[in-house]
Amino acid sequence: MAEQGTGLVAEILDSFPSCRIPEIARLGRTLRRWRAVILAYFDTDGASNGPTEAVNGVIETMRRVARRFHNFENYRLRALLAAGGHSPWRKTLTHTQL
């Protein structure tokens, strides 16, 4: 299945820069520069740092709202509370765990 995905994405990446619609051609040139990174998704079985970035975003929002914490332990507990505590983020199996 990864080979099919890689082939399809490679075909799309090759066709966009030659599109007659200027916006699509521009997108194609941008995607061509990111080609190796985009295709690497299929080499890593779909691994992503998305969940880590999501937790970081929650913590950063909490930090901005909280302004200053004078006690690190309070900051740590507030960050855990804002990010959902120590519960696992995925409660269901992903396609790579099946």
mmCIF file as gemmi writes it, N, C-alpha and C atoms, coordinates in Angstrom:
data_model
loop_
_atom_site.group_PDB
_atom_site.id
_atom_site.type_symbol
_atom_site.label_atom_id
_atom_site.label_alt_id
_atom_site.label_comp_id
_atom_site.label_asym_id
_atom_site.label_entity_id
_atom_site.label_seq_id
_atom_site.pdbx_PDB_ins_code
_atom_site.Cartn_x
_atom_site.Cartn_y
_atom_site.Cartn_z
_atom_site.occupancy
_atom_site.B_iso_or_equiv
_atom_site.pdbx_formal_charge
_atom_site.auth_seq_id
_atom_site.auth_asym_id
_atom_site.pdbx_PDB_model_num
ATOM 1 N N . MET Axp A 1 ? 0.816 -1.185 0 1 0 ? 1 A 1
ATOM 2 C CA . MET Axp A 1 ? 0 0 0 1 0 ? 1 A 1
ATOM 3 C C . MET Axp A 1 ? 0.867 1.259 0 1 0 ? 1 A 1
ATOM 4 N N . ALA Axp A 2 ? 2.012 1.212 0.68 1 0 ? 2 A 1
ATOM 5 C CA . ALA Axp A 2 ? 2.906 2.368 0.712 1 0 ? 2 A 1
ATOM 6 C C . ALA Axp A 2 ? 3.426 2.686 -0.685 1 0 ? 2 A 1
ATOM 7 N N . GLU Axp A 3 ? 3.668 1.633 -1.479 1 0 ? 3 A 1
ATOM 8 C CA . GLU Axp A 3 ? 4.153 1.856 -2.837 1 0 ? 3 A 1
ATOM 9 C C . GLU Axp A 3 ? 3.111 2.569 -3.682 1 0 ? 3 A 1
ATOM 10 N N . GLN Axp A 4 ? 1.835 2.195 -3.501 1 0 ? 4 A 1
ATOM 11 C CA . GLN Axp A 4 ? 0.755 2.858 -4.232 1 0 ? 4 A 1
ATOM 12 C C . GLN Axp A 4 ? 0.672 4.328 -3.831 1 0 ? 4 A 1
ATOM 13 N N . GLY Axp A 5 ? 0.762 4.589 -2.531 1 0 ? 5 A 1
ATOM 14 C CA . GLY Axp A 5 ? 0.704 5.962 -2.043 1 0 ? 5 A 1
ATOM 15 C C . GLY Axp A 5 ? 1.862 6.787 -2.555 1 0 ? 5 A 1
ATOM 16 N N . THR Axp A 6 ? 3.045 6.211 -2.511 1 0 ? 6 A 1
ATOM 17 C CA . THR Axp A 6 ? 4.228 6.917 -2.998 1 0 ? 6 A 1
ATOM 18 C C . THR Axp A 6 ? 4.083 7.232 -4.479 1 0 ? 6 A 1
ATOM 19 N N . GLY Axp A 7 ? 3.619 6.272 -5.253 1 0 ? 7 A 1
ATOM 20 C CA . GLY Axp A 7 ? 3.447 6.488 -6.689 1 0 ? 7 A 1
ATOM 21 C C . GLY Axp A 7 ? 2.412 7.559 -6.991 1 0 ? 7 A 1
ATOM 22 N N . LEU Axp A 8 ? 1.295 7.521 -6.282 1 0 ? 8 A 1
ATOM 23 C CA . LEU Axp A 8 ? 0.237 8.506 -6.499 1 0 ? 8 A 1
ATOM 24 C C . LEU Axp A 8 ? 0.704 9.912 -6.139 1 0 ? 8 A 1
ATOM 25 N N . VAL Axp A 9 ? 1.343 10.042 -4.986 1 0 ? 9 A 1
ATOM 26 C CA . VAL Axp A 9 ? 1.828 11.354 -4.565 1 0 ? 9 A 1
ATOM 27 C C . VAL Axp A 9 ? 2.907 11.854 -5.512 1 0 ? 9 A 1
ATOM 28 N N . ALA Axp A 10 ? 3.805 10.994 -5.94 1 0 ? 10 A 1
ATOM 29 C CA . ALA Axp A 10 ? 4.848 11.4 -6.88 1 0 ? 10 A 1
ATOM 30 C C . ALA Axp A 10 ? 4.238 11.874 -8.198 1 0 ? 10 A 1
ATOM 31 N N . GLU Axp A 11 ? 3.205 11.192 -8.654 1 0 ? 11 A 1
ATOM 32 C CA . GLU Axp A 11 ? 2.526 11.598 -9.888 1 0 ? 11 A 1
ATOM 33 C C . GLU Axp A 11 ? 1.88 12.971 -9.738 1 0 ? 11 A 1
ATOM 34 N N . ILE Axp A 12 ? 1.247 13.197 -8.618 1 0 ? 12 A 1
ATOM 35 C CA . ILE Axp A 12 ? 0.624 14.509 -8.357 1 0 ? 12 A 1
ATOM 36 C C . ILE Axp A 12 ? 1.68 15.597 -8.272 1 0 ? 12 A 1
ATOM 37 N N . LEU Axp A 13 ? 2.758 15.316 -7.55 1 0 ? 13 A 1
ATOM 38 C CA . LEU Axp A 13 ? 3.818 16.311 -7.406 1 0 ? 13 A 1
ATOM 39 C C . LEU Axp A 13 ? 4.438 16.668 -8.753 1 0 ? 13 A 1
ATOM 40 N N . ASP Axp A 14 ? 4.498 15.699 -9.659 1 0 ? 14 A 1
ATOM 41 C CA . ASP Axp A 14 ? 5.069 15.957 -10.984 1 0 ? 14 A 1
ATOM 42 C C . ASP Axp A 14 ? 4.111 16.736 -11.889 1 0 ? 14 A 1
ATOM 43 N N . SER Axp A 15 ? 2.806 16.561 -11.685 1 0 ? 15 A 1
ATOM 44 C CA . SER Axp A 15 ? 1.84 17.195 -12.583 1 0 ? 15 A 1
ATOM 45 C C . SER Axp A 15 ? 1.491 18.633 -12.192 1 0 ? 15 A 1
ATOM 46 N N . PHE Axp A 16 ? 1.536 18.979 -10.928 1 0 ? 16 A 1
ATOM 47 C CA . PHE Axp A 16 ? 1.118 20.315 -10.496 1 0 ? 16 A 1
ATOM 48 C C . PHE Axp A 16 ? 1.948 21.45 -11.093 1 0 ? 16 A 1
ATOM 49 N N . PRO Axp A 17 ? 3.285 21.379 -11.13 1 0 ? 17 A 1
ATOM 50 C CA . PRO Axp A 17 ? 4.05 22.528 -11.639 1 0 ? 17 A 1
ATOM 51 C C . PRO Axp A 17 ? 3.746 22.874 -13.093 1 0 ? 17 A 1
ATOM 52 N N . SER Axp A 18 ? 3.254 21.93 -13.875 1 0 ? 18 A 1
ATOM 53 C CA . SER Axp A 18 ? 2.985 22.208 -15.283 1 0 ? 18 A 1
ATOM 54 C C . SER Axp A 18 ? 1.526 22.582 -15.545 1 0 ? 18 A 1
ATOM 55 N N . CYS Axp A 19 ? 0.743 22.772 -14.503 1 0 ? 19 A 1
ATOM 56 C CA . CYS Axp A 19 ? -0.665 23.14 -14.654 1 0 ? 19 A 1
ATOM 57 C C . CYS Axp A 19 ? -0.781 24.546 -15.235 1 0 ? 19 A 1
ATOM 58 N N . ARG Axp A 20 ? -1.815 24.772 -16.048 1 0 ? 20 A 1
ATOM 59 C CA . ARG Axp A 20 ? -2.017 26.089 -16.661 1 0 ? 20 A 1
ATOM 60 C C . ARG Axp A 20 ? -2.608 27.094 -15.683 1 0 ? 20 A 1
ATOM 61 N N . ILE Axp A 21 ? -3.177 26.635 -14.593 1 0 ? 21 A 1
ATOM 62 C CA . ILE Axp A 21 ? -3.725 27.545 -13.579 1 0 ? 21 A 1
ATOM 63 C C . ILE Axp A 21 ? -2.554 28.029 -12.728 1 0 ? 21 A 1
ATOM 64 N N . PRO Axp A 22 ? -2.298 29.343 -12.706 1 0 ? 22 A 1
ATOM 65 C CA . PRO Axp A 22 ? -1.106 29.864 -12.021 1 0 ? 22 A 1
ATOM 66 C C . PRO Axp A 22 ? -1.003 29.481 -10.543 1 0 ? 22 A 1
ATOM 67 N N . GLU Axp A 23 ? -2.126 29.483 -9.85 1 0 ? 23 A 1
ATOM 68 C CA . GLU Axp A 23 ? -2.1 29.151 -8.422 1 0 ? 23 A 1
ATOM 69 C C . GLU Axp A 23 ? -1.691 27.703 -8.193 1 0 ? 23 A 1
ATOM 70 N N . ILE Axp A 24 ? -2.196 26.809 -9.03 1 0 ? 24 A 1
ATOM 71 C CA . ILE Axp A 24 ? -1.846 25.38 -8.909 1 0 ? 24 A 1
ATOM 72 C C . ILE Axp A 24 ? -0.381 25.175 -9.277 1 0 ? 24 A 1
ATOM 73 N N . ALA Axp A 25 ? 0.087 25.865 -10.308 1 0 ? 25 A 1
ATOM 74 C CA . ALA Axp A 25 ? 1.495 25.749 -10.705 1 0 ? 25 A 1
ATOM 75 C C . ALA Axp A 25 ? 2.406 26.244 -9.585 1 0 ? 25 A 1
ATOM 76 N N . ARG Axp A 26 ? 2.013 27.328 -8.942 1 0 ? 26 A 1
ATOM 77 C CA . ARG Axp A 26 ? 2.813 27.851 -7.825 1 0 ? 26 A 1
ATOM 78 C C . ARG Axp A 26 ? 2.829 26.849 -6.668 1 0 ? 26 A 1
ATOM 79 N N . LEU Axp A 27 ? 1.653 26.284 -6.354 1 0 ? 27 A 1
ATOM 80 C CA . LEU Axp A 27 ? 1.59 25.24 -5.331 1 0 ? 27 A 1
ATOM 81 C C . LEU Axp A 27 ? 2.481 24.072 -5.712 1 0 ? 27 A 1
ATOM 82 N N . GLY Axp A 28 ? 2.464 23.697 -6.989 1 0 ? 28 A 1
ATOM 83 C CA . GLY Axp A 28 ? 3.293 22.595 -7.462 1 0 ? 28 A 1
ATOM 84 C C . GLY Axp A 28 ? 4.774 22.85 -7.268 1 0 ? 28 A 1
ATOM 85 N N . ARG Axp A 29 ? 5.196 24.099 -7.523 1 0 ? 29 A 1
ATOM 86 C CA . ARG Axp A 29 ? 6.616 24.433 -7.319 1 0 ? 29 A 1
ATOM 87 C C . ARG Axp A 29 ? 6.987 24.348 -5.843 1 0 ? 29 A 1
ATOM 88 N N . THR Axp A 30 ? 6.077 24.792 -4.988 1 0 ? 30 A 1
ATOM 89 C CA . THR Axp A 30 ? 6.332 24.69 -3.541 1 0 ? 30 A 1
ATOM 90 C C . THR Axp A 30 ? 6.408 23.235 -3.117 1 0 ? 30 A 1
ATOM 91 N N . LEU Axp A 31 ? 5.462 22.427 -3.585 1 0 ? 31 A 1
ATOM 92 C CA . LEU Axp A 31 ? 5.454 21.007 -3.223 1 0 ? 31 A 1
ATOM 93 C C . LEU Axp A 31 ? 6.679 20.274 -3.78 1 0 ? 31 A 1
ATOM 94 N N . ARG Axp A 32 ? 7.154 20.71 -4.943 1 0 ? 32 A 1
ATOM 95 C CA . ARG Axp A 32 ? 8.355 20.091 -5.515 1 0 ? 32 A 1
ATOM 96 C C . ARG Axp A 32 ? 9.561 20.318 -4.594 1 0 ? 32 A 1
ATOM 97 N N . ARG Axp A 33 ? 9.634 21.499 -3.988 1 0 ? 33 A 1
ATOM 98 C CA . ARG Axp A 33 ? 10.742 21.771 -3.053 1 0 ? 33 A 1
ATOM 99 C C . ARG Axp A 33 ? 10.639 20.894 -1.805 1 0 ? 33 A 1
ATOM 100 N N . TRP Axp A 34 ? 9.423 20.511 -1.437 1 0 ? 34 A 1
ATOM 101 C CA . TRP Axp A 34 ? 9.198 19.68 -0.251 1 0 ? 34 A 1
ATOM 102 C C . TRP Axp A 34 ? 9.022 18.202 -0.602 1 0 ? 34 A 1
ATOM 103 N N . ARG Axp A 35 ? 9.315 17.829 -1.824 1 0 ? 35 A 1
ATOM 104 C CA . ARG Axp A 35 ? 9.065 16.468 -2.314 1 0 ? 35 A 1
ATOM 105 C C . ARG Axp A 35 ? 9.659 15.383 -1.409 1 0 ? 35 A 1
ATOM 106 N N . ALA Axp A 36 ? 10.918 15.531 -1.04 1 0 ? 36 A 1
ATOM 107 C CA . ALA Axp A 36 ? 11.578 14.5 -0.22 1 0 ? 36 A 1
ATOM 108 C C . ALA Axp A 36 ? 10.889 14.341 1.129 1 0 ? 36 A 1
ATOM 109 N N . VAL Axp A 37 ? 10.492 15.438 1.719 1 0 ? 37 A 1
ATOM 110 C CA . VAL Axp A 37 ? 9.837 15.381 3.033 1 0 ? 37 A 1
ATOM 111 C C . VAL Axp A 37 ? 8.452 14.758 2.902 1 0 ? 37 A 1
ATOM 112 N N . ILE Axp A 38 ? 7.725 15.133 1.86 1 0 ? 38 A 1
ATOM 113 C CA . ILE Axp A 38 ? 6.383 14.585 1.654 1 0 ? 38 A 1
ATOM 114 C C . ILE Axp A 38 ? 6.452 13.084 1.408 1 0 ? 38 A 1
ATOM 115 N N . LEU Axp A 39 ? 7.358 12.654 0.568 1 0 ? 39 A 1
ATOM 116 C CA . LEU Axp A 39 ? 7.477 11.221 0.272 1 0 ? 39 A 1
ATOM 117 C C . LEU Axp A 39 ? 8.045 10.433 1.449 1 0 ? 39 A 1
ATOM 118 N N . ALA Axp A 40 ? 8.769 11.087 2.348 1 0 ? 40 A 1
ATOM 119 C CA . ALA Axp A 40 ? 9.308 10.405 3.534 1 0 ? 40 A 1
ATOM 120 C C . ALA Axp A 40 ? 8.187 9.898 4.439 1 0 ? 40 A 1
ATOM 121 N N . TYR Axp A 41 ? 7.023 10.5 4.35 1 0 ? 41 A 1
ATOM 122 C CA . TYR Axp A 41 ? 5.87 10.041 5.136 1 0 ? 41 A 1
ATOM 123 C C . TYR Axp A 41 ? 5.614 8.559 4.902 1 0 ? 41 A 1
ATOM 124 N N . PHE Axp A 42 ? 5.773 8.113 3.656 1 0 ? 42 A 1
ATOM 125 C CA . PHE Axp A 42 ? 5.502 6.721 3.329 1 0 ? 42 A 1
ATOM 126 C C . PHE Axp A 42 ? 6.628 5.796 3.779 1 0 ? 42 A 1
ATOM 127 N N . ASP Axp A 43 ? 7.834 6.32 3.939 1 0 ? 43 A 1
ATOM 128 C CA . ASP Axp A 43 ? 8.963 5.513 4.403 1 0 ? 43 A 1
ATOM 129 C C . ASP Axp A 43 ? 8.928 5.286 5.909 1 0 ? 43 A 1
ATOM 130 N N . THR Axp A 44 ? 8.161 6.084 6.624 1 0 ? 44 A 1
ATOM 131 C CA . THR Axp A 44 ? 8.129 6 8.087 1 0 ? 44 A 1
ATOM 132 C C . THR Axp A 44 ? 6.834 5.405 8.605 1 0 ? 44 A 1
ATOM 133 N N . ASP Axp A 45 ? 6.094 4.723 7.761 1 0 ? 45 A 1
ATOM 134 C CA . ASP Axp A 45 ? 4.795 4.126 8.127 1 0 ? 45 A 1
ATOM 135 C C . ASP Axp A 45 ? 3.825 5.161 8.678 1 0 ? 45 A 1
ATOM 136 N N . GLY Axp A 46 ? 3.897 6.371 8.176 1 0 ? 46 A 1
ATOM 137 C CA . GLY Axp A 46 ? 2.949 7.405 8.579 1 0 ? 46 A 1
ATOM 138 C C . GLY Axp A 46 ? 3.27 8.07 9.894 1 0 ? 46 A 1
ATOM 139 N N . ALA Axp A 47 ? 4.503 7.931 10.364 1 0 ? 47 A 1
ATOM 140 C CA . ALA Axp A 47 ? 4.874 8.57 11.627 1 0 ? 47 A 1
ATOM 141 C C . ALA Axp A 47 ? 4.759 10.082 11.485 1 0 ? 47 A 1
ATOM 142 N N . SER Axp A 48 ? 4.362 10.725 12.559 1 0 ? 48 A 1
ATOM 143 C CA . SER Axp A 48 ? 4.163 12.166 12.524 1 0 ? 48 A 1
ATOM 144 C C . SER Axp A 48 ? 4.469 12.743 13.899 1 0 ? 48 A 1
ATOM 145 N N . ASN Axp A 49 ? 4.919 13.989 13.894 1 0 ? 49 A 1
ATOM 146 C CA . ASN Axp A 49 ? 5.113 14.663 15.172 1 0 ? 49 A 1
ATOM 147 C C . ASN Axp A 49 ? 3.893 15.514 15.502 1 0 ? 49 A 1
ATOM 148 N N . GLY Axp A 50 ? 2.789 15.294 14.798 1 0 ? 50 A 1
ATOM 149 C CA . GLY Axp A 50 ? 1.551 16.038 15.029 1 0 ? 50 A 1
ATOM 150 C C . GLY Axp A 50 ? 1.056 15.982 16.465 1 0 ? 50 A 1
ATOM 151 N N . PRO Axp A 51 ? 0.983 14.786 17.089 1 0 ? 51 A 1
ATOM 152 C CA . PRO Axp A 51 ? 0.527 14.741 18.474 1 0 ? 51 A 1
ATOM 153 C C . PRO Axp A 51 ? 1.431 15.537 19.425 1 0 ? 51 A 1
ATOM 154 N N . THR Axp A 52 ? 2.731 15.49 19.201 1 0 ? 52 A 1
ATOM 155 C CA . THR Axp A 52 ? 3.66 16.253 20.04 1 0 ? 52 A 1
ATOM 156 C C . THR Axp A 52 ? 3.433 17.745 19.852 1 0 ? 52 A 1
ATOM 157 N N . GLU Axp A 53 ? 3.248 18.174 18.604 1 0 ? 53 A 1
ATOM 158 C CA . GLU Axp A 53 ? 2.992 19.587 18.333 1 0 ? 53 A 1
ATOM 159 C C . GLU Axp A 53 ? 1.669 20.032 18.937 1 0 ? 53 A 1
ATOM 160 N N . ALA Axp A 54 ? 0.668 19.16 18.937 1 0 ? 54 A 1
ATOM 161 C CA . ALA Axp A 54 ? -0.63 19.502 19.525 1 0 ? 54 A 1
ATOM 162 C C . ALA Axp A 54 ? -0.502 19.734 21.022 1 0 ? 54 A 1
ATOM 163 N N . VAL Axp A 55 ? 0.21 18.851 21.713 1 0 ? 55 A 1
ATOM 164 C CA . VAL Axp A 55 ? 0.413 19.022 23.154 1 0 ? 55 A 1
ATOM 165 C C . VAL Axp A 55 ? 1.218 20.289 23.42 1 0 ? 55 A 1
ATOM 166 N N . ASN Axp A 56 ? 2.237 20.536 22.621 1 0 ? 56 A 1
ATOM 167 C CA . ASN Axp A 56 ? 3.044 21.734 22.787 1 0 ? 56 A 1
ATOM 168 C C . ASN Axp A 56 ? 2.187 22.981 22.601 1 0 ? 56 A 1
ATOM 169 N N . GLY Axp A 57 ? 1.278 22.964 21.623 1 0 ? 57 A 1
ATOM 170 C CA . GLY Axp A 57 ? 0.382 24.105 21.402 1 0 ? 57 A 1
ATOM 171 C C . GLY Axp A 57 ? -0.519 24.361 22.597 1 0 ? 57 A 1
ATOM 172 N N . VAL Axp A 58 ? -1.037 23.295 23.2 1 0 ? 58 A 1
ATOM 173 C CA . VAL Axp A 58 ? -1.881 23.438 24.391 1 0 ? 58 A 1
ATOM 174 C C . VAL Axp A 58 ? -1.071 24.036 25.536 1 0 ? 58 A 1
ATOM 175 N N . ILE Axp A 59 ? 0.142 23.546 25.735 1 0 ? 59 A 1
ATOM 176 C CA . ILE Axp A 59 ? 0.988 24.047 26.822 1 0 ? 59 A 1
ATOM 177 C C . ILE Axp A 59 ? 1.37 25.503 26.576 1 0 ? 59 A 1
ATOM 178 N N . GLU Axp A 60 ? 1.701 25.854 25.331 1 0 ? 60 A 1
ATOM 179 C CA . GLU Axp A 60 ? 2.061 27.246 25.024 1 0 ? 60 A 1
ATOM 180 C C . GLU Axp A 60 ? 0.88 28.18 25.245 1 0 ? 60 A 1
ATOM 181 N N . THR Axp A 61 ? -0.322 27.751 24.869 1 0 ? 61 A 1
ATOM 182 C CA . THR Axp A 61 ? -1.508 28.568 25.114 1 0 ? 61 A 1
ATOM 183 C C . THR Axp A 61 ? -1.722 28.747 26.606 1 0 ? 61 A 1
ATOM 184 N N . MET Axp A 62 ? -1.561 27.681 27.367 1 0 ? 62 A 1
ATOM 185 C CA . MET Axp A 62 ? -1.708 27.751 28.817 1 0 ? 62 A 1
ATOM 186 C C . MET Axp A 62 ? -0.683 28.706 29.413 1 0 ? 62 A 1
ATOM 187 N N . ARG Axp A 63 ? 0.544 28.664 28.897 1 0 ? 63 A 1
ATOM 188 C CA . ARG Axp A 63 ? 1.597 29.536 29.411 1 0 ? 63 A 1
ATOM 189 C C . ARG Axp A 63 ? 1.279 31.004 29.143 1 0 ? 63 A 1
ATOM 190 N N . ARG Axp A 64 ? 0.772 31.303 27.95 1 0 ? 64 A 1
ATOM 191 C CA . ARG Axp A 64 ? 0.421 32.687 27.63 1 0 ? 64 A 1
ATOM 192 C C . ARG Axp A 64 ? -0.712 33.189 28.509 1 0 ? 64 A 1
ATOM 193 N N . VAL Axp A 65 ? -1.694 32.341 28.751 1 0 ? 65 A 1
ATOM 194 C CA . VAL Axp A 65 ? -2.835 32.738 29.567 1 0 ? 65 A 1
ATOM 195 C C . VAL Axp A 65 ? -2.411 32.9 31.026 1 0 ? 65 A 1
ATOM 196 N N . ALA Axp A 66 ? -1.541 32.043 31.51 1 0 ? 66 A 1
ATOM 197 C CA . ALA Axp A 66 ? -1.152 32.041 32.921 1 0 ? 66 A 1
ATOM 198 C C . ALA Axp A 66 ? -0.144 33.131 33.266 1 0 ? 66 A 1
ATOM 199 N N . ARG Axp A 67 ? 0.464 33.734 32.257 1 0 ? 67 A 1
ATOM 200 C CA . ARG Axp A 67 ? 1.497 34.75 32.425 1 0 ? 67 A 1
ATOM 201 C C . ARG Axp A 67 ? 2.673 34.208 33.216 1 0 ? 67 A 1
ATOM 202 N N . ARG Axp A 68 ? 2.728 34.452 34.491 1 0 ? 68 A 1
ATOM 203 C CA . ARG Axp A 68 ? 3.894 33.991 35.266 1 0 ? 68 A 1
ATOM 204 C C . ARG Axp A 68 ? 3.482 33.011 36.354 1 0 ? 68 A 1
ATOM 205 N N . PHE Axp A 69 ? 4.248 31.971 36.426 1 0 ? 69 A 1
ATOM 206 C CA . PHE Axp A 69 ? 4.107 31.053 37.558 1 0 ? 69 A 1
ATOM 207 C C . PHE Axp A 69 ? 5.342 31.26 38.427 1 0 ? 69 A 1
ATOM 208 N N . HIS Axp A 70 ? 5.134 31.454 39.703 1 0 ? 70 A 1
ATOM 209 C CA . HIS Axp A 70 ? 6.259 31.662 40.611 1 0 ? 70 A 1
ATOM 210 C C . HIS Axp A 70 ? 6.754 30.343 41.2 1 0 ? 70 A 1
ATOM 211 N N . ASN Axp A 71 ? 5.997 29.281 40.974 1 0 ? 71 A 1
ATOM 212 C CA . ASN Axp A 71 ? 6.344 27.984 41.514 1 0 ? 71 A 1
ATOM 213 C C . ASN Axp A 71 ? 6.342 26.982 40.357 1 0 ? 71 A 1
ATOM 214 N N . PHE Axp A 72 ? 7.488 26.367 40.087 1 0 ? 72 A 1
ATOM 215 C CA . PHE Axp A 72 ? 7.593 25.44 38.954 1 0 ? 72 A 1
ATOM 216 C C . PHE Axp A 72 ? 6.631 24.264 39.095 1 0 ? 72 A 1
ATOM 217 N N . GLU Axp A 73 ? 6.434 23.774 40.286 1 0 ? 73 A 1
ATOM 218 C CA . GLU Axp A 73 ? 5.531 22.64 40.494 1 0 ? 73 A 1
ATOM 219 C C . GLU Axp A 73 ? 4.102 23.003 40.075 1 0 ? 73 A 1
ATOM 220 N N . ASN Axp A 74 ? 3.682 24.226 40.382 1 0 ? 74 A 1
ATOM 221 C CA . ASN Axp A 74 ? 2.35 24.664 39.949 1 0 ? 74 A 1
ATOM 222 C C . ASN Axp A 74 ? 2.276 24.74 38.427 1 0 ? 74 A 1
ATOM 223 N N . TYR Axp A 75 ? 3.342 25.23 37.803 1 0 ? 75 A 1
ATOM 224 C CA . TYR Axp A 75 ? 3.391 25.307 36.341 1 0 ? 75 A 1
ATOM 225 C C . TYR Axp A 75 ? 3.303 23.912 35.733 1 0 ? 75 A 1
ATOM 226 N N . ARG Axp A 76 ? 4.069 22.989 36.276 1 0 ? 76 A 1
ATOM 227 C CA . ARG Axp A 76 ? 4.068 21.61 35.772 1 0 ? 76 A 1
ATOM 228 C C . ARG Axp A 76 ? 2.688 20.981 35.91 1 0 ? 76 A 1
ATOM 229 N N . LEU Axp A 77 ? 2.057 21.162 37.065 1 0 ? 77 A 1
ATOM 230 C CA . LEU Axp A 77 ? 0.725 20.586 37.264 1 0 ? 77 A 1
ATOM 231 C C . LEU Axp A 77 ? -0.306 21.232 36.348 1 0 ? 77 A 1
ATOM 232 N N . ARG Axp A 78 ? -0.204 22.535 36.161 1 0 ? 78 A 1
ATOM 233 C CA . ARG Axp A 78 ? -1.136 23.234 35.274 1 0 ? 78 A 1
ATOM 234 C C . ARG Axp A 78 ? -0.957 22.754 33.827 1 0 ? 78 A 1
ATOM 235 N N . ALA Axp A 79 ? 0.289 22.535 33.419 1 0 ? 79 A 1
ATOM 236 C CA . ALA Axp A 79 ? 0.551 22.038 32.066 1 0 ? 79 A 1
ATOM 237 C C . ALA Axp A 79 ? -0.017 20.633 31.885 1 0 ? 79 A 1
ATOM 238 N N . LEU Axp A 80 ? 0.16 19.768 32.863 1 0 ? 80 A 1
ATOM 239 C CA . LEU Axp A 80 ? -0.399 18.419 32.785 1 0 ? 80 A 1
ATOM 240 C C . LEU Axp A 80 ? -1.919 18.465 32.732 1 0 ? 80 A 1
ATOM 241 N N . LEU Axp A 81 ? -2.516 19.324 33.525 1 0 ? 81 A 1
ATOM 242 C CA . LEU Axp A 81 ? -3.97 19.454 33.533 1 0 ? 81 A 1
ATOM 243 C C . LEU Axp A 81 ? -4.473 19.959 32.183 1 0 ? 81 A 1
ATOM 244 N N . ALA Axp A 82 ? -3.815 20.973 31.636 1 0 ? 82 A 1
ATOM 245 C CA . ALA Axp A 82 ? -4.225 21.549 30.352 1 0 ? 82 A 1
ATOM 246 C C . ALA Axp A 82 ? -4.058 20.547 29.217 1 0 ? 82 A 1
ATOM 247 N N . ALA Axp A 83 ? -3.026 19.722 29.289 1 0 ? 83 A 1
ATOM 248 C CA . ALA Axp A 83 ? -2.734 18.772 28.214 1 0 ? 83 A 1
ATOM 249 C C . ALA Axp A 83 ? -3.428 17.429 28.411 1 0 ? 83 A 1
ATOM 250 N N . GLY Axp A 84 ? -4.281 17.316 29.401 1 0 ? 84 A 1
ATOM 251 C CA . GLY Axp A 84 ? -5.027 16.074 29.582 1 0 ? 84 A 1
ATOM 252 C C . GLY Axp A 84 ? -4.385 15.119 30.56 1 0 ? 84 A 1
ATOM 253 N N . GLY Axp A 85 ? -3.499 15.614 31.4 1 0 ? 85 A 1
ATOM 254 C CA . GLY Axp A 85 ? -2.881 14.761 32.4 1 0 ? 85 A 1
ATOM 255 C C . GLY Axp A 85 ? -1.902 13.785 31.795 1 0 ? 85 A 1
ATOM 256 N N . HIS Axp A 86 ? -1.841 12.609 32.336 1 0 ? 86 A 1
ATOM 257 C CA . HIS Axp A 86 ? -0.897 11.602 31.861 1 0 ? 86 A 1
ATOM 258 C C . HIS Axp A 86 ? -1.61 10.515 31.065 1 0 ? 86 A 1
ATOM 259 N N . SER Axp A 87 ? -2.837 10.776 30.625 1 0 ? 87 A 1
ATOM 260 C CA . SER Axp A 87 ? -3.583 9.79 29.838 1 0 ? 87 A 1
ATOM 261 C C . SER Axp A 87 ? -2.972 9.661 28.453 1 0 ? 87 A 1
ATOM 262 N N . PRO Axp A 88 ? -3.014 8.472 27.894 1 0 ? 88 A 1
ATOM 263 C CA . PRO Axp A 88 ? -2.52 8.334 26.516 1 0 ? 88 A 1
ATOM 264 C C . PRO Axp A 88 ? -3.417 9.118 25.571 1 0 ? 88 A 1
ATOM 265 N N . TRP Axp A 89 ? -2.817 9.708 24.55 1 0 ? 89 A 1
ATOM 266 C CA . TRP Axp A 89 ? -3.59 10.531 23.626 1 0 ? 89 A 1
ATOM 267 C C . TRP Axp A 89 ? -4.465 9.688 22.727 1 0 ? 89 A 1
ATOM 268 N N . ARG Axp A 90 ? -3.975 8.559 22.303 1 0 ? 90 A 1
ATOM 269 C CA . ARG Axp A 90 ? -4.762 7.716 21.409 1 0 ? 90 A 1
ATOM 270 C C . ARG Axp A 90 ? -5.39 6.601 22.214 1 0 ? 90 A 1
ATOM 271 N N . LYS Axp A 91 ? -6.682 6.589 22.224 1 0 ? 91 A 1
ATOM 272 C CA . LYS Axp A 91 ? -7.408 5.545 22.935 1 0 ? 91 A 1
ATOM 273 C C . LYS Axp A 91 ? -7.709 4.35 22.022 1 0 ? 91 A 1
ATOM 274 N N . THR Axp A 92 ? -7.641 4.575 20.697 1 0 ? 92 A 1
ATOM 275 C CA . THR Axp A 92 ? -7.901 3.507 19.742 1 0 ? 92 A 1
ATOM 276 C C . THR Axp A 92 ? -6.615 3.188 18.982 1 0 ? 92 A 1
ATOM 277 N N . LEU Axp A 93 ? -6.577 2.037 18.389 1 0 ? 93 A 1
ATOM 278 C CA . LEU Axp A 93 ? -5.41 1.627 17.629 1 0 ? 93 A 1
ATOM 279 C C . LEU Axp A 93 ? -5.323 2.412 16.338 1 0 ? 93 A 1
ATOM 280 N N . THR Axp A 94 ? -4.098 2.741 15.948 1 0 ? 94 A 1
ATOM 281 C CA . THR Axp A 94 ? -3.879 3.393 14.658 1 0 ? 94 A 1
ATOM 282 C C . THR Axp A 94 ? -3.688 2.319 13.605 1 0 ? 94 A 1
ATOM 283 N N . HIS Axp A 95 ? -3.625 2.758 12.335 1 0 ? 95 A 1
ATOM 284 C CA . HIS Axp A 95 ? -3.463 1.78 11.248 1 0 ? 95 A 1
ATOM 285 C C . HIS Axp A 95 ? -2.136 1.04 11.33 1 0 ? 95 A 1
ATOM 286 N N . THR Axp A 96 ? -1.121 1.637 11.964 1 0 ? 96 A 1
ATOM 287 C CA . THR Axp A 96 ? 0.173 0.963 12.062 1 0 ? 96 A 1
ATOM 288 C C . THR Axp A 96 ? 0.205 -0.056 13.194 1 0 ? 96 A 1
ATOM 289 N N . GLN Axp A 97 ? -0.762 0.024 14.13 1 0 ? 97 A 1
ATOM 290 C CA . GLN Axp A 97 ? -0.785 -0.891 15.268 1 0 ? 97 A 1
ATOM 291 C C . GLN Axp A 97 ? -1.674 -2.095 15.008 1 0 ? 97 A 1
ATOM 292 N N . LEU Axp A 98 ? -2.436 -2.082 13.92 1 0 ? 98 A 1
ATOM 293 C CA . LEU Axp A 98 ? -3.346 -3.189 13.641 1 0 ? 98 A 1
ATOM 294 C C . LEU Axp A 98 ? -2.622 -4.417 13.162 1 0 ? 98 A 1
